[in-house]
Amino acid sequence: MYKPTIFIVDDEPLNLKLSAECLSQYYVIHLARSGQDAVTYLEQNRVDIILLDIMMPEMDGFETADKIRNIPLNAQTPIIYLTADNSVETIEKAFDSGAIDYILKPFRKKELLVRVKNRIETEKLKITLYSAMERNEHLLDIVNHHVAFIKTDTGGNITEASSCFCDIFHVTKNKLIGQNMNIFKSGRTPSYVYELLWKTITSGQTHIHEIEDRNFAGETNWFEVTISSDISKDNCMLGYIAFYTNIDEKIQYQHDAHTDHLTGLNNRSKFEKEIKKEIYRAERYKKDFSIIMVDIDHFKDVNDNFGHEVGDSVLKEFAVLLAQNIRHSDMISRWGGEEFIILCPNTDSQSAAVLAEKLRVTIEKFVFKIIGHKTASFGVAQFSKENDAKKLFLEVDQALYEAKKQGRNRVISWNK
């Protein structure tokens, strides 16, 4: 049975090892540790997908991609970037260079598998569809009923839709033709996503994005959408063709993997992932950020006196109370047990302490169901250029320890 070939380029041996172990069961894997090694290999060997690290010495991922595009054997090979940088600038540059997707590091194994599988299947479907359009009406009918796609003019007005697409979006083809693609907007997608989309496809590049769209029944679903130029046989621009793949299961998996199931807040794993991104932004753009760790005072007494079911109820109430009283830009997670942690972007320790004091007073005044009043202790720490995530967590934990040592129900900031 034929196995697609995946070519992984990364200067970090550990990243190569993890990627290869994740994918080798399903694909033929080849590795390179530099851009030049990759170019040399690809001049002689055809591969199906390239996973390309961006930040490499001597020749970075973007320069490597430019050279690959000039190799006839692999000029059209899909490239997926691996990067720890999720800034708009980097994402735009990635798609400008011809990437079909990007995966943030450190990646989750299941996410890497799903994304690569989707790319392989999408490429197969595209080849199948274009072949069907030219050679086989019967196959085209099969594609029409099993592949969700639409075609539009250059202004995004729908000119064609597959039966599969119409079924998914609960609409007849006659009602859909002539409508603009904007009709599917759920209202939950940031405007910059659409700006990047149009910038990419109007430059002749293929654009892939994950988006929550609304169907004609008023329901929303998550899709991975691949949009490419629709070119006629005489090389005239007709518009665009968009392939839709439902990814509700993938989005739910990501949500479950990053959610504390008792409180509904982000979990510790999600917080650790986000703080790495925040450290990267702080170092690159010279921005302050702080974290606040919160511990419910004498929580063990609740479980001992009222039982664990009441204890769980208090944790849920406490989570809601915190979430409702932090700022829109802040991120809150359950750290473990009765401890919670808040990430405060663009915030120094003094401002974070003000927020913590506001939360402390709010909790002190709140009347919990069954148990009545409860208090909490707070530790605050600010990221500095000498820090890493481990040291920052240690500092905020020591600040919280000092708050409890001094009698609880107070805010203490870490001081070097």
N, C-alpha and C positions, 0 to 999 in steps of 0.2 A: 504493500500500500504506500502510495506517495506521501512523503512528509515534506511540508514546506520548509524552506531554509531561512533561518533567522541569523543575521549577522550583527553581533553586539560589539560596539566600540566604546571603551571606557579605559581611562588610564589607571583606575583603581582596581587592583586584583580582586578585592573583596566584592566589589559591585559586579564584576564579571562572573565570579563564582556563584553569587546569589542569583543573578539573572539566568545563568546557564542551568543551575539546578532546578529553578522554577519551570523552565520551558523545555528542557531536554526530553521529557517524557513524550511530548507531542510534536516536537520539531527537530530538524537537523540544525545543530548549533555550530557556528564558527565565530571565533573571537579575534579581536585586535586591541592592542593597548595604546595605539596612537593614531592620529589622523593619517599620517603618512603610510603606516602599515595597512590601514583600511583601504586607502586609495590603491596601493600596490596590489592588494588581494582582489579588489573589485575590478581591476583592469583585466583580470583573467577569469573571473568566476561570477556567474549570475546568481543572485540571491532573491528571495521573495520579499523580505522586509529588513530594514536596517534600524536597529536601536542605537542611537548616537548620543553620547554624552556631549554637553555643550562646553563645560569648563575643563579643558585639557591644555597642557603646556605645549608650546611650539606651534601647534596648529589646532585651534579650537573647533568646536562642532560646526559653526557657521562656515568657516573656511573649508572644512572638510566636505560639507554638503555642496558647496560651490564646485569643488573639484569633481565630486561624484557626478554632478549633473552634466559634466563634460565627458563622461565615460559612456560611450554608446551602449555597452553591455548592460549598464545599470542606470542610465539616465532617467528612466521612468520608475525606478524602484521606490516604493513608498518609504519615507523616513519618519521615524518617531523619535522625538528628542527626549532625553532623560535629563532632568534639571532640578536643582533645589531652589531655583529662582522663579517665583510665580508672578513677578511684576508684569504690568501691562506692556512695558517696553520690550521685555524679553520675549513675551508671547507673540507680540506683533512681529518682532524680528524673526522669530521661529517660523511663523507662517509665511512671511515675506520671502524666506529662503526656500520655501517649497515643502515644508513639513506638513504631514497629514494629521499629526497629533503630537501631544507632549504628555509626559508622565512625570509627576513630581517625585523627587527623592526626599527621604527614603520611601520607596514604594512598598505597598502591601502585595504579597505574592499573588493573592487571588485577583486583585485589581490588574496587575500586570498580565496575568493569563487572560482575563476577560477582554482587556483592551487589544492585545495582540490577536486573540481569536476573532474579535469584531472586525479588525482591520483585514485579516485574511479573508473572512467571509464577505466583507464589503467588496474587496477587490475581485473575488470570484463572481459576486453578483453583478458587478459592473461589466466584467468581461462577458458574462452570460447574457446580460441585457443587450449590450451593443451587438453581440453576435446574432442574437435573436432578431433584432431590428433589421438586420441586413439579409439574413439567410433563412430564417425559419419562423413562419407565422405561427405554427403550432407551439413552438417553444416560447414565442412572444406571449401567447395566451396564458401559458403556465406562469411566466414571469409576472404578467399582469395580475394574476390572482394570488401570487405568493410573495411578491416584492412590493413594498410600499414606496412609491416614488411620485413626484410631481415634476412637471416641466413648466417654466415660466418664461415670459419675455424679459427683456433687459431691465424693465421697471419692477419686476417681481409680481406681475399679474399672471395668474395661473392659466396655462393654455392646454395642459394635459394632466391627467391623474390616473393612476392605476386603480383597478377595482379593490385591490388590497388596501391602498391608502384610503379610499372612500369608506370602506368598511371600518377601518380603525378610527376614523374621524367622524363616523356617523353622519355621512352626508352623501347625497347623490352627486354623480358627476356633473349633471346639468346645472345643479345649484352652485357647484364649486368653480366651474370654468368662468373666468373673467374676474373672480375675486382676487384681491391682493394677499400675498402671504402674511401680511400683518394681521389678518383676521384670526390667526392661530395664537397670537400673543396672549400669554396668561397674565401679564402685568407684574410678574415676579422676577423678570430677567432684567439685570442692569442694562442701561442704554449703551454702555461701552461694548457689550457683547455684540450688539447689532452693528455698531460702528466698525468693529474689527471684522465682522463678517463681510460687510460690503466693501471694505478696503481690500480684503483678500481676494474676493471673487472678481471684482472689477479690474484687478491687476492680472487676471488670468490664472490665478492659483486656485487649487482645491482647498476648501475650508471645511473643517470638521469641528463640531461643537456639540456639547450636551445642553439640552434645553427642555424646559417644562412648557409644553404647549396645551392649549385648550381646544377640545373638540366641539362639535356642533350640539352635543348633548349637555354642554356646560361642565364636563369633567376634564381633569388635567391628567396628563401622563408625561413621563420623561422619555426623551428620545435622543439617540445619537444621530445627528444629521450630517450627511456628507453632501456638499454642494460643489458642483463642477460646472464649467462652461459647457453649453450645448452648441457644438459646432457642426455646420452642415458639411456635406461631402466636398463642396467647393470652397471650404474653409471660411465660410461666413458665420458671424456671431449671431445665433438665433436667440439666445437667452441663457437659462440655467436649468440644470436638472438636479434635483435633491432626493437623496435616498434616506429613508427613515427606518431606524431600528429601535424597537422598544427596549428601554433599559430600566424599567421600573424595578425589576428584581435586583439589579446592580446597585441602584440608588438606595433601595431599602437595606441591602447588605451593608453599604457604607454607613448608613444611618445607625443601624443596629450595632455595628462594630465600634461606633464612636459615641454611643448613648448609654447613660446609666439607666438601667431599666426600672429602678425604683422611683427616682425623682424626675426622669425625663430630661435631665441636664446632660451636657457633654460629660464624657467620662475622663478618667486620668490619661488614657492613651491619646485621646483627641487633644487634650490640653498640652501634652508633651510635644505632640506634632506641631501644634500652632505656635508654641513658644519658640521652637526652632526657627520658624518663619519670621517671628517677631524679632529675634536676635539678629537674623540676617538683615532685616530692614533697618534695625537700629544701627548696625555697623555700617551699612552702605549709605544711609541717608542721614546719619548723625542725629537720630531721633531718640528721645527718652521713652522709657516705658517702665512700669512698676507692676508688681504682683501683690495681692492681698490674700493671706491665708486666714480662714475663719474656722473656729472650733466652738461647738455648742458646749457651754459650761455644764459640768456634772451630768453629761448625757447618760452615763451608766445608771444613774439613779432613776431615770425614766424607765429604762428596761427592767431594772430590778423591782421597782414599785408598781409599774403599770403593765409590764409585759412587752414583748418585742413587737407585737402588732401595733400597739400605741406608739412605740418608738419609731416604727416605720412611718406612721401617720405624721409624727412631729417632723421627721426628716423631709417629708413631702411638703408640709406647710412651710418649713424653713427655706427650702429650695425656691418655692414660689415667692416668698417674701424678699429674698435676695434678688432674684431675677427681675422683680417688678421695681426695684429701687436702685439698680445700677444704671449706668448710661448706655445709650444705644451702641456706642463703639466698644464697650467692654464685653468680655467673654467670661462666662462663669462655668465651672465644672465641679462635679463632686470628686474630691480627691481620694476619699476613702473613709468608711465609718461615718463619724459625725463631722468630718473636716471637709471644707469647701475651699475653692481657690478661684481668684478673679484676676484676669489679665486686663491691664489698663494701658492701652496704647497711647503714645504721645502724652504721657503723664509722669511727672516727677514724683518723688516720694512724699513731698509735702502735700501735693494735690490728692495723691492716693490716700494719705492719712485723713484728709478732710472727708473723702468719700467713705472711708471705713468708719469714721466717727458718726457720720449720718446713718449708716447701716446699723451701727451699735445701738444708737438711740431708738431707731425704728423697731429693732428686735426687742429691746428692753420694754417698750410700751405695748408691744403686741400681746394679745391674749390668745394662746394656743388652745385648741379644742382639748378638752379633758384635763390637761395638765396646768393650764393657766399661763402664768408668766415664765419666761426663760431668758437667760442672757447668753452672750457669746463673747469670746476673746478674739482679737485681731492682731496679726503680724503683718508688717509692710516692709517691702524691700524694693529698691530701684536697681535696674540693670546698669552696669558700668562696663567700660571697654575691657576691664581686667577680668570680667566674669565669663563663665559659661553657664549653661542651664543647671548643671549639677551644683555649682557654687551658689547660684541665685536661690535655688530651692533650699539649700542649707541655711542661707541667711534669713529667708522669710520664716523658716521653721524655728530658728533660734529666736527671732523676734516674737513669734507666737508663744514660744516657751517662756520668754520673759514676761509677756502679758499675763500668762496664767500664774507665774511665780509671784507676781506683784499683787495678786488677789483676784484675777479674772475680771470680766466685764470692762475691758479697756483696750485701747489701741496702742501698740508699741511699734515704732519704726526702727529698722536695723541701722545702727551707727557703727562705722568702722572704728 
